[in-house]
């Protein structure tokens, strides 16, 4: 996902692109620096892209998720929420 191209008088040229780097999930009433914010960011250290999830106001650590791991991690998280809410006994 990205926006490619730059418009010149001669038309569109693919010289640059705009790529989203991060999303911030936060309460509507809070600003982006809120301790209740969760930051989902794409990163690449040369071996391919992966996602990091941080909650700066709650912990000093982050988790790293590769695309190939996401389905199983999500399924485990969903299952744990079922268990703690009493739905998965």
C-alpha positions in Angstrom: 0.0 0.0 0.0 1.4 3.3 -0.9 0.9 6.4 -3.1 3.3 6.5 -6.0 4.2 9.2 -8.4 4.7 12.9 -8.7 2.8 15.1 -11.0 4.8 17.2 -13.4 3.6 19.4 -16.2 4.4 16.4 -18.5 2.2 14.0 -16.4 2.7 11.5 -13.6 6.1 10.1 -13.0 7.1 7.3 -10.6 9.9 9.1 -8.9 8.9 8.9 -5.2 6.3 7.1 -3.1 4.5 7.7 0.1 4.2 4.7 2.4 2.3 4.5 5.7 4.7 3.8 8.5 2.5 3.5 11.6 -1.0 3.6 13.1 -1.9 4.9 16.5 -4.9 3.4 18.3 -6.1 5.6 21.1 -9.2 6.9 22.8 -10.9 9.6 20.8 -10.6 12.0 23.7 -6.9 11.6 24.1 -4.0 13.0 22.0 -1.4 10.8 20.2 1.0 11.0 23.2 -1.6 9.4 25.5 -0.4 6.7 27.9 -3.4 4.7 26.5 -2.0 4.8 22.9 -1.0 1.6 21.1 1.4 2.1 18.2 1.4 -0.4 15.3 4.5 0.2 13.2 6.0 -1.5 10.1 9.7 -2.0 10.2 12.4 -3.5 8.0 15.9 -4.2 9.2 17.0 -5.7 5.9 15.5 -9.1 6.2 11.9 -8.2 5.2 9.2 -6.2 6.7 7.6 -7.0 10.1 5.3 -5.3 12.5 6.0 -4.0 16.0 3.4 -3.2 18.6 4.2 -0.8 21.5 2.3 0.8 24.3 4.8 3.4 25.5 2.7 4.6 28.4 2.1 1.2 29.8 5.4 -0.7 29.2 8.8 0.0 28.0 8.9 -3.0 25.7 7.5 -4.0 22.3 6.5 -7.2 20.5 7.6 -8.0 17.0 5.4 -10.0 14.7 6.3 -11.4 11.3 3.4 -11.8 8.8 3.8 -15.6 8.8 3.2 -15.7 12.6 0.2 -13.4 12.7 -2.7 -15.9 12.2 -1.5 -18.2 15.0 -0.7 -15.3 17.4 -4.1 -13.7 16.7 -5.9 -17.0 17.2 -4.1 -17.5 20.6 -4.9 -14.0 21.7 -8.6 -14.4 20.7 -8.8 -17.7 22.5 -7.2 -16.2 25.7 -9.8 -13.4 25.6 -12.5 -16.1 25.3 -11.1 -17.9 28.3 -10.8 -14.9 30.6 -14.3 -13.7 29.7 -15.7 -17.2 30.5 -16.7 -18.0 27.0 -14.0 -20.6 26.3 -14.3 -22.9 29.3 
